[in-house]
């Protein structure tokens, strides 16, 4: 059953659904619209800072052009050469469900791919290009090896201008029927700019009783008792809604390691402790720290053989 739209996370709820909804230069917009019209894309490399629309564009192209698709996050366990040699090659060789469209593999955060993985991808891209196309999204172009770059059409995306970010925030608040002071929106944008995801999450967390109130900023101490109850029930969706707007998750790993692990069965403690340590290390490099934190929560719940609830 779908959740009530009022309960959806705003960043997902208001994610652009078409190329026309995005603020892009004419050159990029022309090419993307051409791909959608033809229902086919070349191999693509999308680079730019967090919040510049790379993942949104990839999702739109997949929606419009893909017969079938596979999405992998290269900053997680999907970054290794084993994934490339098994999961990626298997999918790239699969028959297309719609002969008029192409299979698409989307490698998000592709700058997290290991050196060996990128090397292995070169042959896969060439061998299956008549059947499958790749979309790579990365923050740092220099982390993508030249053999991958040379096989892709490259688009560089810039940070959404402050003025346009402000306009987008006002549209969201108007749609959600939230009263606001323009100066308050500017405070949130200045604090989290250019990370559009964090900006929108904080708009939502500060919107109480149809009013934007900055005293509800989520940088305050999280409710650890509520978090503990949600962890016990493995309610991942509720946990994510609870910490909307939080951008620093070091407190979470410290809480899990120093407090939560003492409450679980002894046979799970060692594996959970190693998981927390691993994700705390990954936090330093993660483009989206909230996704990294959610992955940690899911991992320790799976170790305890809990039923995950989104």
Number of C-alpha atoms within 10 A of each C-alpha: 3 5 7 7 9 9 9 14 17 21 18 12 13 14 13 16 14 15 18 10 9 16 13 16 10 9 9 15 14 12 13 16 15 13 15 17 11 12 18 21 24 15 21 20 24 25 24 18 18 21 22 24 24 24 20 18 19 21 19 17 22 25 16 16 23 25 20 20 19 16 16 19 16 23 22 17 11 22 23 18 18 14 16 20 14 10 13 21 18 12 18 25 16 13 14 18 12 12 10 12 19 25 29 27 23 22 26 24 26 27 23 25 25 18 15 13 19 22 17 16 19 17 14 19 21 12 14 16 17 12 17 28 23 24 25 26 27 26 23 15 18 10 14 22 15 14 13 18 17 12 16 19 13 16 16 15 19 16 16 20 12 14 9 11 20 17 10 15 19 19 13 18 21 12 10 14 13 17 16 16 11 12 9 15 21 17 13 19 22 13 11 16 20 20 19 21 22 23 27 26 21 28 29 24 23 22 20 14 10 13 14 22 18 17 9 15 17 19 14 9 7 14 10 12 9 12 19 17 12 17 20 14 14 24 20 19 15 15 19 17 15 17 19 22 23 19 19 12 16 14 12 19 23 14 15 20 18 11 12 19 18 11 11 13 9 9 10 15 19 10 13 24 16 13 20 23 16 13 21 22 13 17 20 10 12 18 18 17 20 21 13 20 23 15 16 23 24 20 19 23 21 14 14 18 11 16 12 16 12 10
